[in-house]
Amino acid sequence: MPQASLPPLYSRAVLGLNGGPTDGLVVRLGCEFARGREMELIALHVIEVDWRHDLSEDLADSNARASAVLDQAESIAEQNKVTLRTELLQARDVGAALVDEAAELDADVMIVGLPYRHRFGGDFAMGEVIPYIFQNASCAVIVVRESVAEGSGRRADPAAVSFGRAS
């Protein structure tokens, strides 16, 4: 007799990938949420287009790095036996593109990564994207941070996860 699906924690998750060291953590966490459940996972990679280029220019075709980011996500999902849809976007602002796409896709959670910055003694630099997502996303937001580097003098956790919901 086939095993019944578990109830989903979320029905649709957007995974924001940036080609950094946390992408694997983001995809694996999404896979953990989706495994054995009826949940849709969508991995998004946004190519930030500066003002010298028109948004309609097809920069994605010549960007092997963007394809590699999404290929890696698909590979992790396959290893976890989870279905993952990938999308490549071009936008002026990464945070706004992720928030808008999550709303358009009717996602109920977005998972993004926060890398550890090794320069200047090491810390976690939030940048502009994550605060923008926290302030503007209409869905729950989960931030997965990279573990602290060994030899930094800080306690090295395998990973930490922070949950937030737009108000």
C-alpha positions in Angstrom: 0.0 0.0 0.0 1.5 3.4 -0.9 2.4 5.7 1.9 0.3 8.8 2.2 1.9 12.1 1.9 2.7 14.1 5.0 0.8 17.4 5.4 2.9 20.2 3.9 4.5 22.7 6.2 4.3 25.1 3.3 2.7 24.6 -0.2 5.2 26.6 -2.3 8.7 27.7 -1.4 10.9 30.1 -3.3 14.6 29.4 -2.8 16.7 32.6 -3.5 20.1 31.5 -4.8 23.1 33.9 -5.4 25.9 31.5 -6.4 27.4 31.8 -2.9 28.4 29.3 -0.3 25.0 29.1 1.3 23.1 27.9 -1.9 23.6 24.3 -1.0 22.2 24.9 2.5 19.2 26.7 1.1 18.4 24.0 -1.4 18.9 21.2 1.2 16.6 22.9 3.7 14.0 23.3 1.0 14.3 19.6 0.1 13.9 18.7 3.8 10.7 20.7 4.0 9.4 19.1 0.7 10.5 15.5 1.2 7.4 13.2 1.4 5.0 16.2 1.1 3.0 17.9 -1.7 5.2 21.0 -1.8 6.5 22.9 -4.8 10.1 24.2 -4.7 11.2 26.9 -7.1 14.8 28.0 -7.1 15.4 31.5 -8.4 18.7 33.1 -9.4 18.6 36.8 -10.2 21.1 38.4 -12.5 21.5 42.0 -11.4 21.5 44.2 -14.5 23.2 47.6 -14.2 21.9 50.7 -15.8 24.4 50.4 -18.7 22.4 47.5 -20.1 18.8 47.3 -21.1 16.7 44.7 -19.1 15.6 43.2 -22.3 19.2 42.2 -23.2 19.6 38.5 -22.9 22.6 38.4 -20.5 21.6 35.1 -19.1 22.6 33.1 -22.2 26.2 34.2 -22.0 26.3 33.8 -18.2 27.7 30.3 -17.5 27.8 31.1 -13.8 24.1 31.6 -13.6 23.5 28.2 -15.3 25.9 26.5 -13.0 24.1 27.9 -9.9 20.8 26.4 -11.1 22.4 23.2 -12.3 23.9 22.7 -8.8 20.5 23.3 -7.2 18.9 20.7 -9.5 21.6 18.2 -8.7 21.1 18.6 -4.9 17.3 18.2 -5.4 17.8 15.0 -7.5 20.1 13.6 -4.8 17.3 14.3 -2.3 14.6 12.8 -4.6 12.7 16.1 -4.6 11.3 17.9 -7.6 12.7 21.4 -8.1 11.8 24.0 -10.7 14.4 26.6 -11.6 14.0 30.1 -12.9 16.6 32.7 -14.0 15.6 36.3 -13.8 17.2 39.6 -14.8 16.4 42.7 -12.7 17.8 46.0 -11.5 17.4 45.0 -7.8 17.8 41.4 -6.5 15.7 41.9 -3.4 12.8 43.5 -5.2 12.9 40.8 -7.9 12.8 38.0 -5.3 9.9 39.6 -3.4 7.9 40.3 -6.5 8.5 36.8 -8.0 7.5 35.2 -4.7 4.3 37.2 -4.6 3.6 36.4 -8.2 4.2 32.7 -7.6 2.0 32.9 -4.5 4.8 31.4 -2.4 4.1 31.0 1.3 7.8 30.8 2.3 11.1 32.2 0.9 14.4 30.7 1.9 17.6 32.7 1.4 21.2 32.3 2.6 23.5 34.6 4.6 27.2 33.9 4.0 30.0 34.4 6.5 32.3 37.3 5.5 35.9 36.3 6.0 37.5 39.7 5.5 37.8 42.2 8.4 37.9 39.5 11.1 34.8 37.7 9.9 31.1 38.5 10.5 27.8 38.2 8.9 27.1 41.1 6.6 23.4 41.4 5.9 23.9 43.7 2.9 20.7 45.2 1.3 18.9 42.1 -0.1 17.9 40.3 3.2 16.6 43.4 5.0 14.6 44.3 1.9 13.1 40.8 1.8 12.3 41.0 5.5 10.6 44.3 5.1 8.7 43.6 1.9 8.0 39.9 1.5 4.3 38.9 1.8 5.4 35.4 2.8 7.4 33.8 5.6 11.1 34.3 5.3 13.8 31.8 6.4 17.4 32.8 6.4 20.1 30.1 6.6 23.5 31.3 7.6 26.8 29.8 6.7 28.7 28.3 9.6 31.4 30.4 11.3 34.8 29.7 9.9 37.1 27.6 12.0 39.9 29.5 13.7 37.7 32.6 14.0 37.6 32.3 17.8 33.8 31.9 17.6 31.8 28.8 18.3 31.3 27.0 15.0 27.7 25.9 14.5 26.9 23.7 11.5 24.3 26.3 10.5 21.8 28.5 12.1 18.3 29.3 10.8 16.3 32.4 11.4 12.6 32.6 10.8 10.7 35.8 10.0 7.3 36.8 8.7 6.4 40.1 7.0 4.2 42.2 9.2 
